[in-house]
């Protein structure tokens, strides 16, 4: 069914001069209270130790500002977050809490932006419901306390989702440049932004088919997406190099079951998913069945935007496996935005569902012990001296080990001595790892250790093989065992200590350390 063009006078006016001053005060106070509550919930694990990826964030961002894009040729990521973190660390420091604060700020900004998006698209009630969802969502609570780019990506995705619906449903053309810039910022933040763009184009197909203004919509789409392409063009050569050389297969292709579970994962479980499906779904179905005009269209387009992003991400991960919970930031914003609208349209049912969901999220505890690396390194460091070798058999762990390790250490992996411990070199990494052998790669490293010197072998804790079946992780597991065996059977070295002392059945995330002392010349 074709939809009539949306008339400007039918749209809600949001100019401040049309809003009573008491309403502005109430809104500011309400949003401020949500921000304060959210900040409290999202700082309870603020001093948690870095894990692998956070170490990479610190290491890459520690390079010179203008060197970061070149360094990322080895990593496979876009540069925006790392360059932002570089400036942030230069101003405020490099502690865990300081770097987590940057992520917290992006997460907190989703609250007022979520209110604006929900209100301008679906009405006042939807604005508040959406703000509450963004303030308390467990996924954002987790990544507000990690030195990674996911809360930044969620914020840009929220802006892009709202701008897309404003521009192509309500035909507010002033949002076209906002959409272009937001999508470009997403692409400069994380490669999964491409799946959001694919999802938005899927929604655009529906809007073109359902509208009597097909040519103007297609023209505006060309302007918006063309603008994004122009803004992102400078990074495309590096991206093509990364695609060719840095695609480390650390993940396996997701099953259909993982696709269906993804929304539950970002909502902290099935119980919350069912509540939102019952409450929000009731409202969305009612809006689609009973309403006409732009409200019905924006609901359908919003659903397609969310589901399209999710499905394209799943399809893309079939072709190049990279399915990871942390990447789901790219569809969290469309999900919460459409959920806020659905709860608002559901009236009493929506209020009840929101209250129950809020109760669950208020009790959510972020993971405080993401890794044992900090503890192990702090215990082992006093036994080392300047010039000793720290041999890390999980290569991408080197930056986080470097962050916590005392200065003056030399680092090595299965590839040999590491020139730059601040970045993991993923260029053709799997092929190089398969070709590495103890005699070829380990022996030259050991030859540099004098009698009385030490090698601190840090190998990953493998509590089970379920998470170590992908091509990269499987090879890391095998090589770690080989390198450990080589050290154990090398008569020039003696095992003198190990940390931590693991209990039976206890398998924390991170590394365990074995200290070898050179007792005789090689």
HUSULSUL-V740656 format. One record per pair of residues at least 12 apart in sequence whose C-alpha atoms are under 10 Angstrom apart, sorted by the first residue. I is the first residue (numbers start at 1). J is the second residue. D is the distance in whole Angstrom. If there is no record, write none. Layout:
# HUSULSUL-V740656
I;J;D
I;J;D
This chain:
# HUSULSUL-V740656
1;209;9
1;210;6
1;211;8
1;212;10
2;207;9
2;208;9
2;209;7
2;210;5
2;211;5
2;212;6
2;213;9
2;293;10
3;169;10
3;207;9
3;208;10
3;209;9
3;210;6
3;211;5
3;212;6
3;213;9
3;292;9
3;293;6
3;294;8
3;296;10
3;297;8
4;210;9
4;211;7
4;212;6
4;213;8
4;292;10
4;293;7
4;294;9
5;169;9
5;170;8
5;171;8
5;211;7
5;212;7
5;213;7
5;293;9
5;294;9
6;169;8
6;170;6
6;171;7
6;172;9
6;213;10
6;293;8
6;294;7
7;170;8
7;171;9
7;294;10
8;170;8
8;171;9
8;172;8
10;170;10
10;294;10
11;120;9
11;121;9
11;170;8
11;172;10
11;294;9
12;119;9
12;120;7
12;121;9
12;122;10
12;123;8
13;120;9
14;116;10
14;119;9
14;120;8
27;112;10
27;115;9
27;128;9
28;112;9
30;112;10
30;128;9
30;131;10
31;111;7
31;112;6
31;115;8
31;128;9
31;131;8
31;132;9
31;135;9
32;111;9
32;112;9
33;135;10
34;108;9
34;111;8
34;112;9
34;128;10
34;131;8
34;132;7
34;134;9
34;135;6
34;136;9
35;105;10
35;107;10
35;108;6
35;109;8
35;110;10
35;111;7
35;112;8
35;131;9
35;132;10
35;134;10
35;135;7
35;136;10
36;108;9
36;135;9
37;135;8
37;136;8
37;362;9
38;104;9
38;107;9
38;108;7
38;111;9
38;132;9
38;134;9
38;135;5
38;136;6
38;137;9
38;140;10
38;141;8
38;144;10
38;362;9
39;101;10
39;104;7
39;105;9
39;107;9
39;108;7
39;135;9
39;136;10
39;141;9
39;144;9
40;141;10
41;135;9
41;136;8
41;138;10
41;141;7
41;142;10
41;144;10
41;361;9
41;362;7
41;363;9
41;364;8
41;365;9
41;366;9
42;100;10
42;101;10
42;104;7
42;107;9
42;108;9
42;135;9
42;136;9
42;138;9
42;140;8
42;141;5
42;142;7
42;143;9
42;144;6
42;145;7
42;364;10
42;365;9
42;366;8
43;97;9
43;100;9
43;101;9
43;104;8
43;141;8
43;142;10
43;144;8
43;145;7
43;366;9
44;141;10
44;145;9
44;365;8
44;366;8
44;367;10
44;368;8
45;97;9
45;100;10
45;141;10
45;142;9
45;144;10
45;145;7
45;146;9
45;365;8
45;366;6
45;367;7
45;368;5
45;369;9
46;96;7
46;97;5
46;98;9
46;99;9
46;100;7
46;101;8
46;104;9
46;142;10
46;144;9
46;145;6
46;146;8
46;366;10
46;368;8
47;95;8
47;96;6
47;97;5
47;98;9
47;99;10
47;100;8
47;145;8
47;146;10
47;368;8
48;96;7
48;97;8
48;100;9
48;145;8
48;146;9
48;366;10
48;367;8
48;368;5
48;369;6
48;370;7
48;371;9
48;374;10
49;95;10
49;96;7
49;97;9
49;146;9
49;368;8
49;369;7
49;370;7
49;371;7
49;372;8
49;373;8
49;374;6
49;375;9
49;400;10
49;404;10
50;95;10
50;96;7
50;100;10
50;146;8
50;147;8
50;368;10
50;369;9
50;370;7
50;371;7
50;372;9
50;373;8
50;374;8
50;400;7
50;401;10
50;403;9
50;404;9
51;146;9
51;147;9
51;369;9
51;370;6
51;371;5
51;372;8
51;373;7
51;374;9
51;397;8
51;399;10
51;400;7
51;401;9
51;509;9
51;510;7
52;370;9
52;371;8
52;373;9
52;394;10
52;395;10
52;396;7
52;397;5
52;398;8
52;399;8
52;400;6
52;401;9
52;509;10
52;510;8
53;146;9
53;147;8
53;148;7
53;396;8
53;397;8
53;399;9
53;400;8
54;96;9
54;99;9
54;100;10
54;146;7
54;147;5
54;148;6
54;149;10
54;397;10
54;399;9
54;400;7
54;403;10
55;147;8
55;148;9
55;396;9
55;397;7
55;398;8
55;399;5
55;400;4
55;401;8
55;402;8
55;403;7
55;404;9
55;422;8
55;423;9
55;424;10
56;75;9
56;82;10
56;147;9
56;148;9
56;396;8
56;397;8
56;398;8
56;399;6
56;400;7
56;403;10
56;421;9
56;422;7
56;423;6
56;424;7
57;81;9
57;82;7
57;85;8
57;86;9
57;99;9
57;146;10
57;147;7
57;148;6
57;149;9
57;399;9
57;400;9
57;422;9
57;423;9
58;82;8
58;85;8
58;86;8
58;89;9
58;94;8
58;95;10
58;96;10
58;99;8
58;147;8
58;148;9
58;399;8
58;400;8
58;402;10
58;403;8
58;422;8
58;423;9
59;82;9
59;86;10
59;398;9
59;399;6
59;400;8
59;402;8
59;403;8
59;420;9
59;421;7
59;422;4
59;423;6
59;424;9
60;72;8
60;75;9
60;79;10
60;82;7
60;83;9
60;85;9
60;86;8
60;399;9
60;420;10
60;421;9
60;422;6
60;423;6
60;424;9
61;79;9
61;81;9
61;82;5
61;83;6
61;84;8
61;85;6
61;86;5
61;87;9
61;88;10
61;89;8
61;90;10
61;422;9
61;423;9
62;82;9
62;83;9
62;85;9
62;86;6
62;87;10
62;89;8
62;90;9
62;94;9
62;422;7
62;423;10
63;82;9
63;83;9
63;86;8
63;420;10
63;422;8
63;423;9
64;83;9
64;86;8
65;82;9
65;83;6
65;84;9
65;85;10
65;86;7
65;87;8
66;83;8
67;83;10
68;80;9
68;82;7
68;83;7
68;86;9
69;82;9
69;83;8
69;235;9
69;238;8
70;238;8
71;420;10
71;422;10
71;423;8
71;424;10
71;425;9
72;238;9
72;239;10
72;242;9
72;246;10
72;423;8
72;424;9
72;425;9
72;426;10
73;238;7
73;239;8
73;240;10
73;241;7
73;242;6
73;243;10
73;245;9
73;246;8
73;425;9
73;426;9
73;427;8
74;241;10
74;242;8
74;245;8
74;246;7
74;423;8
74;424;7
74;425;5
74;426;5
74;427;6
74;428;9
74;429;10
75;242;8
75;245;10
75;246;7
75;247;9
75;248;10
75;396;10
75;423;7
75;424;6
75;425;6
75;426;6
75;427;8
76;190;10
76;191;9
76;238;9
76;239;8
76;240;10
76;241;9
76;242;5
76;243;7
76;244;10
76;245;9
76;246;6
76;247;7
76;248;9
76;424;10
76;425;9
76;426;8
76;427;9
77;187;10
77;188;8
77;189;8
77;190;7
77;191;7
77;238;10
77;239;8
77;242;8
77;243;10
77;246;9
78;185;10
78;186;9
78;187;7
78;188;5
78;189;6
78;190;6
78;191;7
78;235;8
78;236;10
78;238;9
78;239;8
78;242;10
79;187;10
79;188;6
79;189;7
79;190;9
79;235;9
80;149;9
80;152;10
80;185;8
80;186;9
80;187;9
80;188;5
80;189;5
80;190;9
81;102;10
81;103;10
81;147;10
81;148;8
81;149;6
81;150;9
81;152;8
81;153;9
81;185;10
81;188;8
81;189;6
81;190;9
82;147;10
82;148;9
82;149;8
82;189;9
84;102;9
84;149;10
85;99;7
85;102;8
85;103;10
85;147;9
85;148;9
85;149;9
86;99;10
88;101;10
88;102;7
89;102;9
94;403;10
95;403;10
96;145;9
96;146;8
96;147;8
97;145;8
97;146;9
97;147;9
98;147;9
99;145;9
99;146;8
99;147;6
99;148;9
100;143;9
100;144;7
100;145;5
100;146;5
100;147;5
100;148;8
101;144;8
101;145;7
101;146;9
101;147;8
102;144;8
102;145;9
102;146;9
102;147;8
102;148;9
102;149;9
102;151;9
102;152;9
103;140;9
103;141;10
103;142;10
103;143;7
103;144;5
103;145;7
103;146;7
103;147;6
103;148;7
103;149;7
103;150;8
103;151;6
103;152;7
104;140;9
104;141;8
104;142;10
104;143;8
104;144;4
104;145;6
104;146;8
104;147;9
104;151;8
104;152;9
105;144;8
105;151;9
105;152;9
106;140;10
106;143;10
106;144;8
106;149;9
106;150;9
106;151;6
106;152;5
106;153;9
106;154;8
106;155;6
106;156;9
107;134;8
107;135;8
107;137;10
107;140;6
107;141;8
107;142;10
107;143;8
107;144;6
107;145;9
107;150;9
107;151;5
107;152;7
107;153;10
107;154;8
107;155;7
108;134;8
108;135;7
108;136;10
108;140;9
108;141;10
108;144;8
108;151;9
108;155;9
109;134;9
109;135;9
109;151;9
109;152;9
109;154;10
109;155;7
110;130;10
110;131;8
110;133;10
110;134;6
110;135;8
110;140;9
110;151;9
110;152;9
110;154;8
110;155;6
110;156;9
110;157;10
110;158;7
110;159;9
110;333;9
111;127;10
111;128;9
111;130;8
111;131;5
111;132;7
111;133;8
111;134;5
111;135;6
111;136;9
111;155;9
112;127;9
112;128;9
112;130;9
112;131;7
112;132;10
112;134;9
112;135;9
113;127;9
113;130;9
113;131;8
113;134;9
113;155;8
113;158;8
113;159;7
113;162;9
114;126;9
114;127;7
114;128;8
114;129;9
114;130;6
114;131;5
114;132;9
114;133;9
114;134;7
114;135;9
114;155;9
114;158;7
114;159;8
114;162;9
114;333;8
114;336;9
114;337;7
114;340;9
115;127;4
115;128;6
115;129;8
115;130;6
115;131;5
115;132;8
115;133;10
115;134;9
115;337;9
115;340;10
116;128;9
116;130;9
116;131;8
116;159;10
116;162;9
117;130;8
117;131;9
117;158;8
117;159;8
117;161;9
117;162;6
117;163;8
117;165;10
117;166;9
117;337;8
118;130;6
118;131;8
118;162;8
118;336;10
118;337;6
118;338;8
118;339;10
118;340;7
118;341;7
118;344;10
119;131;10
119;340;10
119;341;9
120;162;9
120;166;8
121;162;8
121;163;10
121;165;8
121;166;7
121;169;10
121;170;9
121;294;9
121;295;8
121;298;8
121;299;9
121;337;10
121;341;9
122;294;10
122;295;7
122;298;8
122;299;9
122;337;10
122;338;9
122;340;9
122;341;6
122;342;9
122;344;8
122;345;9
123;295;10
123;341;8
123;344;9
123;345;10
124;341;10
124;344;9
125;340;9
125;341;8
125;343;9
125;344;6
125;345;9
125;347;9
126;337;9
126;338;9
126;339;9
126;340;6
126;341;5
126;342;8
126;343;7
126;344;5
126;345;8
127;337;9
127;340;7
127;341;8
127;344;9
128;340;8
128;341;10
128;344;9
129;336;9
129;337;9
129;339;9
129;340;5
129;341;7
129;342;9
129;343;7
129;344;7
129;350;9
129;351;9
129;354;8
130;333;10
130;336;7
130;337;6
130;338;8
130;339;7
130;340;4
130;341;7
130;342;10
130;343;9
130;344;9
131;336;9
131;337;9
131;340;8
132;336;10
132;340;8
132;354;9
132;358;8
133;267;10
133;333;10
133;336;6
133;337;8
133;339;8
133;340;7
133;354;8
133;357;9
133;358;8
133;361;9
134;332;9
134;333;8
134;336;7
134;337;9
134;340;9
135;358;10
135;361;10
136;357;9
136;358;7
136;359;10
136;360;9
136;361;6
136;362;7
136;363;10
136;364;9
137;266;8
137;267;7
137;268;8
137;332;9
137;336;9
137;357;9
137;358;8
137;360;10
137;361;6
137;362;9
137;364;9
138;265;9
138;266;7
138;267;6
138;268;6
138;269;10
138;360;9
138;361;6
138;362;9
138;363;10
138;364;7
138;365;8
138;366;8
139;151;9
139;265;8
139;266;5
139;267;7
139;268;7
139;325;9
139;326;9
139;328;9
139;329;8
139;332;8
139;361;10
139;364;10
139;366;9
140;154;8
140;266;8
140;267;10
140;329;8
140;332;9
140;333;10
141;361;9
141;364;9
141;365;9
141;366;7
142;266;10
142;326;9
142;364;9
142;365;9
142;366;6
142;367;7
142;368;10
143;326;8
143;329;9
143;366;9
144;366;10
145;366;8
145;367;9
145;368;9
146;370;10
148;326;9
149;189;7
149;190;8
149;326;10
149;327;10
149;329;9
150;189;9
150;190;8
150;326;7
150;327;7
150;328;8
150;329;6
150;330;8
151;326;10
151;329;7
151;330;10
151;332;10
152;185;10
152;186;9
152;189;8
152;190;10
152;329;9
153;182;10
153;185;8
153;186;6
153;187;9
153;188;9
153;189;6
153;190;7
153;192;9
153;193;8
153;327;9
153;328;10
153;329;6
153;330;7
153;331;10
153;332;10
153;333;9
154;186;9
154;327;10
154;328;9
154;329;5
154;330;6
154;331;8
154;332;7
154;333;6
154;334;9
155;182;9
155;186;9
155;329;9
155;330;9
155;332;10
155;333;7
156;179;10
156;181;9
156;182;6
156;183;7
156;184;9
156;185;7
156;186;6
156;187;10
156;189;9
156;193;10
156;329;10
156;330;9
156;333;9
157;179;10
157;182;7
157;183;7
157;185;9
157;186;7
157;193;8
157;196;8
157;197;10
157;329;8
157;330;6
157;331;8
157;332;8
157;333;6
157;334;8
158;182;9
158;329;10
158;330;9
158;331;9
158;332;8
158;333;5
158;334;7
158;335;10
158;336;9
158;337;8
159;178;8
159;179;8
159;181;10
159;182;6
159;183;9
159;333;9
159;334;10
160;175;9
160;176;10
160;178;7
160;179;5
160;180;8
160;181;8
160;182;5
160;183;6
160;184;10
160;185;10
160;186;9
160;196;9
160;197;9
160;200;9
160;333;9
160;334;9
161;179;8
161;182;9
161;183;9
161;196;9
161;197;10
161;200;8
161;302;8
161;305;8
161;306;9
161;331;10
161;333;8
161;334;6
161;337;9
162;175;9
162;178;10
162;179;8
162;302;9
162;333;9
162;334;8
162;337;9
163;175;5
163;176;7
163;177;9
163;178;6
163;179;5
163;180;9
163;182;9
163;183;10
164;176;8
164;178;9
164;179;6
164;180;9
164;182;10
164;183;10
164;200;8
164;201;10
164;203;10
164;204;9
164;221;10
164;224;9
164;301;10
164;302;9
164;305;9
165;179;10
165;200;9
165;203;9
165;204;10
165;207;10
165;297;9
165;298;7
165;299;9
165;301;7
165;302;7
165;305;9
166;179;9
166;298;9
167;179;8
167;217;9
167;220;8
167;221;9
167;224;10
168;203;10
168;204;8
168;207;7
168;208;9
168;211;10
168;216;10
168;217;7
168;218;10
168;220;8
168;221;8
168;298;9
168;301;9
169;204;9
169;207;7
169;208;10
169;211;9
169;217;9
169;293;10
169;294;6
169;295;9
169;296;10
169;297;7
169;298;6
169;299;10
169;301;8
169;302;10
170;293;10
170;294;7
170;295;9
170;297;9
170;298;8
171;213;10
171;216;9
171;217;8
171;220;9
171;294;10
173;217;10
173;220;8
173;224;10
175;224;9
176;220;7
176;221;8
176;223;8
176;224;5
176;225;9
176;227;9
177;223;8
177;224;6
177;225;10
177;227;8
177;228;9
178;224;9
179;221;10
179;224;7
179;225;8
179;227;9
179;228;8
180;221;10
180;223;8
180;224;5
180;225;6
180;226;8
180;227;6
180;228;5
180;229;8
180;230;9
180;231;8
180;232;10
181;224;9
181;225;10
181;227;8
181;228;6
181;229;10
181;231;8
181;232;10
182;228;8
183;196;9
183;197;7
183;224;9
183;225;8
183;227;9
183;228;6
183;229;9
183;231;9
183;232;9
184;225;9
184;227;8
184;228;5
184;229;8
184;230;9
184;231;6
184;232;6
184;233;10
185;228;9
185;231;9
185;232;8
186;228;10
186;232;10
186;330;9
187;228;9
187;229;10
187;231;10
187;232;7
187;235;9
188;231;10
188;232;7
188;235;8
190;327;9
190;329;10
190;330;9
191;239;9
191;327;9
191;330;10
192;309;9
192;312;10
192;313;7
192;316;9
192;322;10
192;327;7
192;328;9
192;329;9
192;330;7
192;331;10
193;309;9
193;313;9
193;327;10
193;329;9
193;330;6
193;331;9
194;309;9
194;312;9
194;313;9
194;316;10
194;330;9
195;308;8
195;309;5
195;310;8
195;311;8
195;312;6
195;313;5
195;314;9
195;315;9
195;316;8
195;330;8
195;331;9
196;305;8
196;306;8
196;307;10
196;308;8
196;309;5
196;310;8
196;311;10
196;312;8
196;313;8
196;330;6
196;331;7
196;334;9
197;225;9
197;305;9
197;308;9
197;309;8
197;312;10
197;330;10
198;305;9
198;308;7
198;309;7
198;310;10
198;311;10
198;312;7
198;313;9
199;304;7
199;305;5
199;306;7
199;307;7
199;308;4
199;309;4
199;310;8
199;311;8
199;312;7
199;313;9
199;331;10
200;301;9
200;302;9
200;304;8
200;305;5
200;306;9
200;307;10
200;308;7
200;309;7
201;221;9
201;225;9
201;304;10
201;305;8
201;308;9
201;309;10
202;301;9
202;304;7
202;305;7
202;307;10
202;308;6
202;309;9
202;312;10
203;300;8
203;301;5
203;302;8
203;303;8
203;304;5
203;305;6
203;306;9
203;307;10
203;308;7
203;309;10
204;217;9
204;218;9
204;221;8
204;301;8
204;304;9
204;305;9
205;218;9
205;301;10
206;297;9
206;300;9
206;301;7
206;304;8
207;297;8
207;298;9
207;300;9
207;301;7
210;297;8
211;297;10
241;427;9
242;426;9
242;427;8
242;428;10
243;320;10
243;427;10
244;427;9
244;428;9
245;426;8
245;427;5
245;428;5
245;429;8
246;425;8
246;426;5
246;427;5
246;428;6
246;429;7
246;430;9
247;320;8
247;321;9
247;322;9
247;426;7
247;427;8
247;428;8
247;429;9
247;430;9
248;320;10
248;321;9
248;322;9
248;426;7
248;427;8
248;428;8
248;429;7
248;430;6
248;431;10
248;470;10
248;471;8
248;472;7
248;473;10
249;320;8
249;321;7
249;322;8
249;429;10
249;430;8
249;470;7
249;471;6
249;472;5
249;473;8
250;321;8
250;322;7
250;323;10
250;430;9
250;467;10
250;468;9
250;469;9
250;470;5
250;471;6
250;472;5
250;473;6
250;474;9
250;475;10
250;476;10
251;317;9
251;320;9
251;321;5
251;322;5
251;323;7
251;324;8
251;467;9
251;468;9
251;469;8
251;470;5
251;471;8
251;472;8
251;473;8
252;317;8
252;318;8
252;320;9
252;321;5
252;322;7
252;323;7
252;324;10
252;467;10
252;468;10
252;469;8
252;470;5
252;471;8
252;472;10
253;314;8
253;315;9
253;316;9
253;317;6
253;318;5
253;319;8
253;320;8
253;321;5
253;322;7
253;323;7
253;470;9
254;314;7
254;315;9
254;316;10
254;317;7
254;318;7
254;321;7
254;322;9
254;323;6
254;324;9
255;314;9
255;317;10
255;318;9
255;323;10
256;314;8
258;314;9
258;323;9
259;310;8
259;311;7
259;313;9
259;314;6
259;315;10
259;323;10
260;310;10
260;311;10
261;273;10
262;310;8
262;314;10
262;323;10
262;324;10
262;325;8
262;328;8
262;331;10
263;307;10
263;310;9
263;328;9
263;331;9
263;332;8
263;335;8
265;325;7
265;328;9
266;325;8
266;326;9
266;328;7
266;329;8
266;331;9
266;332;7
266;335;9
266;336;10
267;332;9
267;335;10
267;336;9
267;357;9
267;360;10
267;361;9
268;357;10
268;360;9
268;361;8
268;364;8
271;357;9
271;360;9
272;353;9
272;354;10
272;356;8
272;357;6
272;358;9
272;360;8
272;361;9
273;357;9
274;353;10
275;349;10
275;350;9
275;352;9
275;353;6
275;354;8
275;356;8
275;357;7
276;336;10
276;339;7
276;340;9
276;342;8
276;343;8
276;350;8
276;353;7
276;354;8
276;356;10
276;357;8
277;339;8
277;342;9
277;343;9
277;353;9
278;342;10
278;343;9
278;346;9
278;349;8
278;350;8
278;353;8
279;339;9
279;340;10
279;342;7
279;343;6
279;344;9
279;345;9
279;346;6
279;347;9
279;348;9
279;349;6
279;350;5
279;351;8
279;352;8
279;353;6
279;354;8
280;338;8
280;339;5
280;340;7
280;341;7
280;342;4
280;343;4
280;344;8
280;345;8
280;346;6
280;347;10
280;349;8
280;350;6
280;351;10
280;353;8
280;354;9
281;338;10
281;339;8
281;341;10
281;342;6
281;343;8
281;345;9
281;346;8
281;350;9
282;342;7
282;343;8
282;345;8
282;346;6
282;347;10
282;349;8
282;350;8
283;339;9
283;340;10
283;341;8
283;342;4
283;343;6
283;344;7
283;345;4
283;346;4
283;347;8
283;349;9
283;350;7
284;296;9
284;299;7
284;300;9
284;303;9
284;338;8
284;339;8
284;340;10
284;341;7
284;342;5
284;343;8
284;344;9
284;345;7
284;346;8
285;299;9
285;300;10
285;342;8
285;345;9
285;346;9
286;342;9
286;345;7
286;346;8
287;299;7
287;300;9
287;341;9
287;342;8
287;345;7
287;346;9
288;300;7
298;338;9
299;338;7
299;341;8
299;342;9
300;338;9
301;338;10
302;334;7
302;335;9
302;337;8
302;338;6
302;339;10
302;341;10
303;334;8
303;335;8
303;337;10
303;338;7
303;339;9
304;334;10
305;331;9
305;334;7
305;335;9
305;338;10
306;330;9
306;331;6
306;332;8
306;333;8
306;334;5
306;335;6
306;336;9
306;337;9
306;338;8
307;331;8
307;334;9
307;335;8
308;331;9
309;328;10
309;330;8
309;331;6
309;332;10
309;334;9
310;328;8
310;330;8
310;331;6
310;332;10
310;335;10
313;327;9
313;328;9
313;330;9
313;331;9
321;470;9
339;354;10
340;354;9
369;508;9
369;509;8
369;510;10
370;508;9
370;509;7
370;510;8
371;508;7
371;509;5
371;510;5
371;511;8
372;461;10
372;500;9
372;508;7
372;509;6
372;510;5
372;511;7
372;512;8
373;397;9
373;400;8
373;401;7
373;404;8
373;405;10
373;458;9
373;460;10
373;500;10
373;508;10
373;509;8
373;510;6
373;511;6
373;512;8
373;513;9
374;400;9
374;401;8
374;403;9
374;404;6
374;405;9
374;510;9
374;511;9
375;404;9
375;499;9
375;500;9
375;511;10
375;512;10
376;401;10
376;404;10
376;405;10
376;458;9
376;498;9
376;499;6
376;500;6
376;510;9
376;511;8
376;512;7
376;513;7
377;401;7
377;402;9
377;403;10
377;404;6
377;405;6
377;406;9
377;456;10
377;458;9
377;499;9
377;500;10
377;511;9
377;512;9
377;513;8
378;404;7
378;405;7
378;406;9
379;498;10
379;499;8
379;500;9
379;513;10
380;405;9
380;406;10
380;456;8
380;497;9
380;498;8
380;499;7
380;500;9
380;513;8
380;514;9
380;515;8
381;404;9
381;405;7
381;406;6
381;407;10
381;409;10
381;456;9
382;405;10
382;406;9
383;454;9
383;456;9
383;496;10
383;497;9
383;515;8
384;405;10
384;406;9
384;408;10
384;409;8
384;453;8
384;454;7
384;455;9
384;456;8
384;515;9
384;517;10
385;406;9
385;407;9
385;408;8
385;409;8
385;453;8
385;454;8
386;406;9
386;407;7
386;408;5
386;409;6
386;410;8
386;453;9
386;454;10
387;407;9
387;408;6
387;409;5
387;410;6
387;411;10
387;448;10
387;449;8
387;450;10
387;453;8
387;454;9
387;455;10
388;408;8
388;409;5
388;410;6
388;411;9
388;448;9
388;449;7
388;450;9
388;452;10
388;453;6
388;454;5
388;455;6
388;456;8
388;517;10
389;408;10
389;409;6
389;410;5
389;411;6
389;412;7
389;417;9
389;445;8
389;446;8
389;448;9
389;449;8
389;453;8
389;454;6
389;455;5
389;456;6
389;457;8
389;516;10
390;402;9
390;405;9
390;409;7
390;410;6
390;411;5
390;412;6
390;413;9
390;417;9
390;454;8
390;455;6
390;456;5
390;457;6
390;458;7
390;513;9
390;514;10
390;515;9
391;410;8
391;411;6
391;412;5
391;413;6
391;414;8
391;416;9
391;417;9
391;418;10
391;442;9
391;445;9
391;446;10
391;455;7
391;456;6
391;457;5
391;458;6
391;459;8
391;483;9
391;513;9
391;514;10
392;411;7
392;412;6
392;413;5
392;414;8
392;456;8
392;457;6
392;458;5
392;459;6
392;460;9
392;480;9
392;483;10
392;511;9
392;512;10
392;513;9
393;412;8
393;413;5
393;414;6
393;415;9
393;457;8
393;458;6
393;459;5
393;460;7
393;476;7
393;477;9
393;478;10
393;479;7
393;480;5
393;481;9
393;482;10
393;483;8
393;484;9
393;511;9
394;413;7
394;414;8
394;458;8
394;459;6
394;460;6
394;461;10
394;473;9
394;475;10
394;476;6
394;477;8
394;479;9
394;480;7
394;510;10
394;511;8
395;412;8
395;413;6
395;414;7
395;415;8
395;418;10
395;421;10
395;423;10
395;424;7
395;425;8
395;426;9
395;429;10
395;433;10
395;459;10
395;460;10
395;476;8
396;413;9
396;421;9
396;422;10
396;423;8
396;424;5
396;425;8
396;426;9
397;413;10
397;421;9
397;422;10
397;423;9
397;424;8
397;458;9
397;459;9
397;460;9
397;510;9
397;511;9
398;411;7
398;412;8
398;413;8
398;418;9
398;420;9
398;421;6
398;422;7
398;423;8
398;424;7
398;458;10
399;411;10
399;420;9
399;421;5
399;422;5
399;423;6
399;424;7
400;421;9
400;422;8
400;423;10
401;421;9
401;422;10
401;458;9
401;511;9
402;421;7
402;422;7
403;421;9
403;422;8
410;445;10
410;455;10
411;445;10
411;455;10
411;456;10
412;441;10
412;442;9
412;445;8
412;455;10
412;457;9
413;433;10
413;436;10
413;441;9
413;442;8
413;445;9
413;457;10
413;458;10
413;480;10
413;483;10
414;432;9
414;433;7
414;434;10
414;435;10
414;436;6
414;437;8
414;438;8
414;440;10
414;441;6
414;442;7
414;445;10
414;476;9
414;479;8
414;480;8
414;482;10
414;483;8
415;429;9
415;432;7
415;433;7
415;435;9
415;436;6
415;437;9
415;438;10
415;440;9
415;441;6
415;442;8
415;445;10
416;436;9
416;438;10
416;440;9
416;441;5
416;442;6
416;443;9
416;444;8
416;445;6
416;446;10
417;441;9
417;442;9
417;444;9
417;445;7
429;472;9
430;471;8
430;472;6
430;473;10
430;475;8
430;476;9
431;472;10
433;472;9
433;475;7
433;476;8
433;479;8
434;472;9
434;475;7
434;476;9
434;478;10
434;479;8
436;479;8
437;479;8
437;482;8
437;483;8
437;486;10
438;479;9
438;482;7
438;483;6
438;484;10
438;485;10
438;486;7
438;487;9
439;483;10
439;486;9
441;483;10
442;483;8
442;486;9
442;487;9
443;486;9
443;487;10
443;490;10
443;522;10
446;487;9
446;490;10
446;492;9
446;493;9
446;518;9
446;522;9
447;521;9
447;522;7
449;517;9
449;518;7
449;521;9
449;522;9
450;517;9
450;518;7
450;519;9
450;520;9
450;521;7
450;522;9
451;492;9
451;493;9
451;517;8
451;518;5
451;519;6
451;520;6
451;521;6
451;522;9
452;493;9
452;516;10
452;517;6
452;518;5
452;519;6
452;520;8
452;521;10
453;493;9
453;516;9
453;517;6
453;518;6
453;519;8
454;493;9
454;494;9
454;495;10
454;496;10
454;515;7
454;516;6
454;517;5
454;518;6
454;519;10
455;487;9
455;493;9
455;494;10
455;495;9
455;513;10
455;514;8
455;515;6
455;516;5
455;517;6
455;518;8
456;495;10
456;497;9
456;498;9
456;512;10
456;513;6
456;514;6
456;515;5
456;516;6
456;517;9
457;480;10
457;483;9
457;484;8
457;487;9
457;498;9
457;511;10
457;512;8
457;513;6
457;514;5
457;515;6
457;516;8
458;480;9
458;484;9
458;498;10
458;499;9
458;510;9
458;511;6
458;512;6
458;513;4
458;514;6
458;515;9
459;476;9
459;477;9
459;479;10
459;480;6
459;481;8
459;483;9
459;484;8
459;510;8
459;511;5
459;512;6
459;513;7
459;514;8
460;476;9
460;477;8
460;480;8
460;481;10
460;508;10
460;509;8
460;510;6
460;511;4
460;512;6
460;513;9
461;477;9
461;502;10
461;506;10
461;507;6
461;508;7
461;509;7
461;510;6
461;511;5
461;512;6
461;513;10
462;477;8
462;507;7
462;508;9
462;509;8
462;510;9
462;511;9
462;512;10
463;504;10
463;505;8
463;506;7
463;507;5
463;508;8
463;509;9
464;505;10
464;507;8
465;477;9
484;514;9
487;514;10
487;516;8
488;514;10
488;516;9
490;516;10
490;518;10
490;522;9
491;518;9
491;519;8
491;520;8
491;521;10
491;522;8
492;516;10
492;517;8
492;518;6
492;519;6
492;520;5
492;521;6
492;522;6
493;515;10
493;516;6
493;517;5
493;518;4
493;519;6
493;520;7
493;521;9
493;522;9
494;515;8
494;516;5
494;517;5
494;518;6
494;519;7
494;520;9
495;514;7
495;515;6
495;516;4
495;517;7
495;518;9
496;514;8
496;515;6
496;516;6
496;517;7
496;518;10
497;513;8
497;514;6
497;515;5
497;516;7
497;517;9
498;512;8
498;513;6
498;514;4
498;515;6
498;516;9
499;511;9
499;512;6
499;513;5
499;514;7
499;515;9
500;512;6
500;513;7
500;514;9
501;513;10
